[in-house]
């Protein structure tokens, strides 16, 4: 079982909110809204996704890395995932 299983409903609600934000951004583009307003909303959606990702990483650390088997491999995997998050 994945570490986020206990918070799956909350995670799905947050993702649905971000999905709504992205649809809103599409409407803004379609309506030819002011560029800075669009960029502001893109940054808000990105921040929301970052917060979701950080929560998933937190759950991973608290659940998956506590298991003693393959802990070095799991730690390497985690650091690679965090590196990808930070590299954009």
Backbone as ProteinMPNN parsed JSONL, in Angstrom:
{"seq_chain_A": "XXXXXXXXXXXXXXXXXXXXXXXXXXXXXXXXXXXXXXXXXXXXXXXXXXXXXXXXXXXXXXXXXXXXXXXXXXXXXXXXXXXXXXXX", "coords_chain_A": {"N_chain_A": [[0.843, -1.187, 0.0], [0.537, 2.21, -0.772], [2.054, 5.155, 0.72], [0.39, 7.38, 0.8], [-2.189, 6.521, 0.994], [-3.973, 6.83, 3.161], [-4.645, 9.492, 2.993], [-5.845, 9.786, 0.572], [-8.384, 10.687, -0.425], [-8.329, 13.422, 0.273], [-6.105, 14.211, -1.205], [-7.028, 13.754, -3.829], [-9.072, 15.679, -3.907], [-7.6, 18.045, -3.742], [-6.151, 17.857, -6.125], [-8.267, 18.007, -7.944], [-9.032, 20.622, -7.514], [-6.797, 21.994, -8.529], [-6.986, 21.172, -11.15], [-9.303, 22.536, -11.855], [-8.313, 25.133, -11.616], [-6.512, 25.162, -13.762], [-8.245, 24.82, -15.93], [-9.552, 27.243, -15.67], [-7.475, 28.966, -16.333], [-7.185, 28.333, -19.019], [-9.611, 29.353, -19.966], [-9.126, 32.044, -19.457], [-7.091, 32.584, -21.301], [-8.477, 32.063, -23.655], [-10.348, 34.11, -23.486], [-8.692, 36.189, -23.893], [-7.385, 37.552, -21.779], [-5.478, 39.83, -19.716], [-1.988, 39.451, -19.909], [-0.297, 39.318, -17.611], [-2.079, 38.677, -15.582], [-2.748, 36.096, -16.342], [-0.252, 34.796, -16.139], [0.1, 35.064, -13.396], [-1.917, 33.367, -12.447], [-1.033, 30.935, -13.517], [1.3, 30.613, -12.019], [0.125, 30.33, -9.498], [-1.241, 27.888, -9.812], [0.933, 26.226, -10.263], [2.235, 26.478, -7.787], [0.328, 25.27, -6.155], [0.43, 22.637, -7.136], [3.071, 22.053, -6.44], [2.839, 22.051, -3.668], [1.161, 19.855, -3.306], [2.846, 17.837, -4.306], [4.918, 17.993, -2.43], [3.577, 17.158, -0.141], [3.066, 14.492, -0.85], [5.685, 13.537, -1.0], [6.374, 13.864, 1.68], [4.622, 12.002, 2.886], [5.733, 9.723, 1.745], [8.294, 9.659, 2.891], [7.608, 9.33, 5.584], [6.287, 6.873, 5.592], [7.11, 4.919, 3.581], [9.939, 4.941, 3.678], [10.483, 4.07, 6.201], [10.562, 1.397, 6.324], [12.879, -1.157, 6.68], [14.002, -2.662, 4.578], [15.759, -2.371, 1.562], [16.377, 0.35, 1.971], [18.409, 2.15, 1.203], [18.166, 2.183, -1.582], [15.587, 3.216, -1.809], [15.966, 5.723, -0.642], [17.723, 6.868, -2.486], [16.045, 6.913, -4.714], [14.096, 8.696, -3.777], [15.627, 11.058, -3.512], [16.273, 11.532, -6.172], [13.732, 12.068, -7.201], [13.077, 14.392, -5.759], [15.099, 16.038, -6.706], [14.288, 16.28, -9.386], [11.954, 17.72, -8.98], [12.968, 20.147, -8.091], [14.479, 21.04, -10.201], [13.271, 22.531, -12.18]], "CA_chain_A": [[0.0, 0.0, 0.0], [1.28, 3.457, -0.851], [1.993, 5.952, 1.931], [-0.66, 8.401, 0.763], [-3.507, 5.882, 0.958], [-4.841, 7.383, 4.202], [-5.054, 10.84, 2.614], [-6.163, 9.735, -0.856], [-9.521, 11.558, -0.734], [-7.856, 14.805, 0.353], [-5.211, 14.399, -2.352], [-7.856, 13.871, -5.03], [-9.761, 16.971, -3.854], [-6.622, 19.085, -4.094], [-5.877, 17.733, -7.563], [-9.441, 18.51, -8.659], [-8.962, 22.087, -7.438], [-5.775, 22.428, -9.486], [-7.573, 20.956, -12.483], [-10.198, 23.677, -12.058], [-7.474, 26.31, -11.854], [-5.957, 25.079, -15.119], [-9.353, 25.126, -16.853], [-9.748, 28.683, -15.578], [-6.402, 29.601, -17.108], [-7.559, 28.16, -20.434], [-10.658, 30.337, -20.267], [-8.498, 33.359, -19.487], [-6.404, 32.699, -22.598], [-9.522, 32.148, -24.67], [-10.951, 35.438, -23.353], [-7.62, 37.163, -24.15], [-7.16, 38.357, -20.581], [-4.169, 40.46, -19.571], [-0.943, 38.427, -19.775], [0.201, 39.22, -16.244], [-3.096, 37.941, -14.821], [-2.609, 34.682, -16.704], [0.988, 34.308, -15.532], [-0.165, 34.963, -11.964], [-2.707, 32.156, -12.222], [-0.149, 29.801, -13.792], [2.153, 30.464, -10.841], [-0.71, 29.813, -8.407], [-1.459, 26.466, -10.08], [2.222, 25.565, -10.044], [2.45, 26.428, -6.336], [-0.58, 24.256, -5.617], [1.0, 21.336, -7.49], [4.263, 21.862, -5.608], [2.39, 21.704, -2.316], [0.686, 18.476, -3.399], [4.028, 16.981, -4.443], [5.623, 17.982, -1.149], [2.802, 16.297, 0.75], [3.298, 13.104, -1.244], [7.046, 13.214, -0.566], [6.315, 13.732, 3.137], [4.031, 10.694, 3.166], [6.71, 8.704, 1.344], [9.343, 9.616, 3.92], [7.052, 8.833, 6.849], [5.78, 5.503, 5.493], [7.884, 3.989, 2.756], [11.347, 4.873, 4.07], [10.601, 3.463, 7.529], [10.778, -0.038, 6.15], [14.334, -1.314, 6.603], [14.478, -3.3, 3.354], [16.053, -1.508, 0.408], [16.278, 1.76, 2.363], [19.325, 2.96, 0.399], [17.56, 2.352, -2.903], [14.442, 4.114, -1.652], [16.494, 7.065, -0.397], [18.222, 7.357, -3.782], [14.86, 7.187, -5.525], [13.505, 9.919, -3.248], [16.467, 12.206, -3.842], [16.113, 11.782, -7.606], [12.422, 12.707, -7.381], [13.187, 15.765, -5.239], [15.934, 16.752, -7.674], [13.452, 16.634, -10.553], [11.033, 18.787, -8.567], [13.689, 21.403, -7.925], [15.255, 21.403, -11.392], [12.556, 23.317, -13.188]], "C_chain_A": [[0.887, 1.25, 0.0], [1.079, 4.281, 0.418], [0.854, 6.954, 1.958], [-2.058, 7.825, 0.824], [-4.47, 6.486, 1.975], [-5.378, 8.756, 3.814], [-5.486, 10.912, 1.143], [-7.306, 10.665, -1.226], [-9.108, 13.023, -0.731], [-6.958, 15.133, -0.841], [-6.011, 14.582, -3.635], [-8.624, 15.192, -5.059], [-8.818, 18.098, -4.241], [-6.302, 19.058, -5.579], [-7.05, 18.249, -8.393], [-9.456, 20.035, -8.637], [-7.953, 22.633, -8.437], [-6.29, 22.264, -10.91], [-8.518, 22.101, -12.824], [-9.429, 24.958, -12.332], [-6.955, 26.318, -13.294], [-7.047, 25.343, -16.156], [-9.636, 26.624, -16.847], [-8.695, 29.446, -16.371], [-6.696, 29.479, -18.6], [-8.628, 29.167, -20.839], [-10.08, 31.75, -20.34], [-7.792, 33.597, -20.82], [-7.429, 32.875, -23.706], [-10.183, 33.527, -24.663], [-9.954, 36.574, -23.585], [-7.429, 38.124, -22.978], [-5.728, 38.864, -20.564], [-3.118, 39.413, -19.209], [-0.481, 38.232, -18.329], [-0.801, 38.49, -15.354], [-2.987, 36.447, -15.091], [-1.371, 34.089, -16.053], [0.809, 34.138, -14.019], [-0.939, 33.689, -11.638], [-1.902, 30.889, -12.517], [0.75, 29.552, -12.588], [1.376, 29.923, -9.651], [-0.962, 28.314, -8.586], [-0.182, 25.671, -9.835], [2.51, 25.431, -8.548], [1.557, 25.375, -5.683], [-0.059, 22.849, -5.926], [2.25, 21.033, -6.67], [3.883, 21.441, -4.189], [1.875, 20.268, -2.271], [1.875, 17.524, -3.458], [4.785, 16.882, -3.125], [4.891, 17.106, -0.134], [3.002, 14.825, 0.434], [4.699, 12.658, -0.829], [7.075, 13.016, 0.948], [5.733, 12.379, 3.535], [5.013, 9.564, 2.834], [7.784, 8.537, 2.415], [8.808, 8.962, 5.19], [6.599, 7.382, 6.791], [6.735, 4.561, 4.772], [9.336, 3.855, 3.222], [11.547, 4.288, 5.46], [10.834, 1.968, 7.453], [12.262, -0.271, 5.904], [14.843, -1.925, 5.293], [14.659, -2.274, 2.246], [16.036, -0.023, 0.746], [17.229, 2.652, 1.562], [18.755, 3.215, -0.992], [16.395, 3.332, -2.847], [14.904, 5.555, -1.41], [17.028, 7.675, -1.691], [17.066, 7.757, -4.696], [14.199, 8.497, -5.091], [14.319, 11.141, -3.65], [16.398, 12.541, -5.329], [14.793, 12.497, -7.879], [12.455, 14.151, -6.897], [14.036, 16.609, -6.183], [15.145, 17.168, -8.905], [12.492, 17.754, -10.199], [11.732, 20.144, -8.537], [14.365, 21.895, -9.194], [14.51, 22.244, -12.409], [12.766, 24.751, -12.953]], "O_chain_A": [[1.885, 1.304, 0.718], [0.071, 4.134, 1.109], [0.398, 7.339, 3.034], [-3.031, 8.572, 0.715], [-5.656, 6.639, 1.685], [-6.457, 9.144, 4.262], [-5.486, 11.989, 0.547], [-7.223, 11.366, -2.235], [-9.488, 13.781, -1.623], [-7.053, 16.219, -1.414], [-5.707, 15.464, -4.439], [-8.807, 15.769, -6.131], [-9.196, 19.002, -4.985], [-6.193, 20.104, -6.218], [-6.842, 18.864, -9.439], [-9.843, 20.67, -9.618], [-8.222, 23.623, -9.117], [-6.057, 23.115, -11.767], [-8.531, 22.581, -13.957], [-9.829, 25.769, -13.167], [-6.959, 27.355, -13.958], [-6.798, 26.018, -17.155], [-9.924, 27.21, -17.89], [-8.997, 30.456, -17.006], [-6.475, 30.425, -19.357], [-8.562, 29.76, -21.915], [-10.49, 32.553, -21.177], [-7.886, 34.681, -21.395], [-7.274, 33.724, -24.584], [-10.537, 34.05, -25.72], [-10.3, 37.752, -23.492], [-7.326, 39.337, -23.157], [-4.876, 38.381, -21.309], [-3.328, 38.592, -18.316], [-0.297, 37.1, -17.882], [-0.397, 37.753, -14.455], [-3.118, 35.632, -14.177], [-1.43, 33.002, -15.478], [1.311, 33.178, -13.436], [-0.638, 33.013, -10.654], [-2.073, 29.878, -11.836], [0.942, 28.406, -12.182], [1.914, 29.136, -8.871], [-0.902, 27.556, -7.619], [-0.217, 24.579, -9.27], [2.978, 24.386, -8.096], [1.984, 24.672, -4.766], [-0.106, 21.969, -5.066], [2.466, 19.895, -6.254], [4.531, 20.583, -3.59], [2.125, 19.547, -1.305], [1.909, 16.521, -2.744], [5.242, 15.802, -2.749], [5.525, 16.394, 0.644], [3.097, 13.999, 1.342], [4.883, 11.534, -0.361], [7.732, 12.099, 1.442], [6.27, 11.692, 4.404], [5.104, 8.575, 3.562], [8.135, 7.419, 2.793], [9.485, 8.133, 5.798], [6.531, 6.718, 7.825], [7.117, 3.522, 5.311], [9.901, 2.763, 3.163], [12.684, 4.036, 5.858], [11.26, 1.351, 8.429], [12.846, 0.349, 5.015], [16.004, -1.724, 4.936], [13.802, -1.416, 2.031], [15.708, 0.792, -0.117], [16.889, 3.798, 1.269], [18.85, 4.324, -1.517], [16.237, 4.175, -3.731], [14.297, 6.497, -1.92], [16.812, 8.857, -1.962], [17.104, 8.794, -5.358], [13.792, 9.304, -5.926], [13.758, 12.148, -4.081], [16.457, 13.712, -5.702], [14.739, 13.422, -8.691], [11.916, 15.038, -7.559], [13.718, 17.773, -6.429], [15.313, 18.278, -9.41], [12.237, 18.639, -11.016], [11.15, 21.161, -8.914], [14.784, 23.051, -9.26], [15.094, 22.633, -13.421], [12.244, 25.581, -13.697]]}, "name": "protein", "num_of_chains": 1, "seq": "XXXXXXXXXXXXXXXXXXXXXXXXXXXXXXXXXXXXXXXXXXXXXXXXXXXXXXXXXXXXXXXXXXXXXXXXXXXXXXXXXXXXXXXX"}
